[in-house]
């Protein structure tokens, strides 16, 4: 039994050894398998670690790039803020400029409107002044035409008035002793008939008036041929035609013709009347006759010269007056017109039958000279050049 048990034990031991060995082999196999598995896992892990390290490197690179991007973003944000601020400033500046431009445009529009209004007013004023000037020139021309048309009657009335005032015989056309070719006016001094024929222009064109007068001087032969007619004859022309006259005396063979104006009639007639103061004119010496002729010539020349000077200054004054309307500013022109309307000239009145004494004129002239000396006013030398129409 024991033997069996021993054998059983041995068998059991053998079986256990075999099992142990088998288990050991299987364990070794298992360990080998596990080791291979572990090695494979380690290899995989290492590869994974390597991959992760690569990923980490990539992530580090990305993180570095991200930081740069973040820094750039921050810089861009700062620049954006600056740009936004500049944009706002520029926008404000633009708005300000727009407002200023609108204000400037509005001011400019108002200025243009004011300028247009001023220009329109100026044009209206210029047109008004031109219209007034044209109207005045037209009125002046009409007045001249009327004075020319009435010249013959005015001369006749004036000569009659002079004759009445100085007791000189006036002979009208109906009383002229010769039946044909009767003059406009005639006076008688010392049994001599002195002819005063009135002549005036036919129209506004004065260029032909001198030639017309020259032709008329030759026509006066029809009066001069009579024995009782004085051989010094007179053509009386309007004062406003003197500007075109260059010759005032014509010697036509057996008689002389003098061109005079209405204003010179009285001194010339009075000079002619002076001859009556001599009881025997035919007994006058040659020197006395020359003195008489010299006085008459002096009267005639002085009268013509005075009229010529007055005509010159009248043209100058008219030219100055016409310039005041176009050259003076409107405000000053209005003030000038107001002062002009407020002024009034009162020249001495001439009364009929009241003689103008030479003594009074000389006394007045002496007073003026003394006043000039007291005020130390220097003498004025007049250098006036008159137009000479001789060609």
Secondary structure, DSSP 8 states (H G I E B T S, - for coil): -HHHHHHHHHHHHHHHHHHHHHHHHHHHHHHHHHHHHHHHHHHHHHHHHHHHHHHHHHHHHHHHHHHHHHHHHHHHHHHHHHHHHHHHHHHHHHHHHHHHHHHHHHHHHHHHHHHHHHHHHHHHHHHHHHHHHHHHHHHHHHHHHHHHHTHHHHHHHHHHHHHHHHT-EEE-GGG-SSSSS--SEEEEETTEEEEEEE---SSS--TTHHHHHHHHHHHTHHHHTSTTB-SEEEEEE-GGGGGG----EEEETTEEEEEEEGGGHHHHHHHHHGGGGSS-GGG--HHHHHHHHHHHHHHHHHHHHHHHHHHHHHHHHHHHHHHHHHHS-HHHHHHHHHHHHH---------TT----HHHHHHHHHHHHHHHHHTT---------------
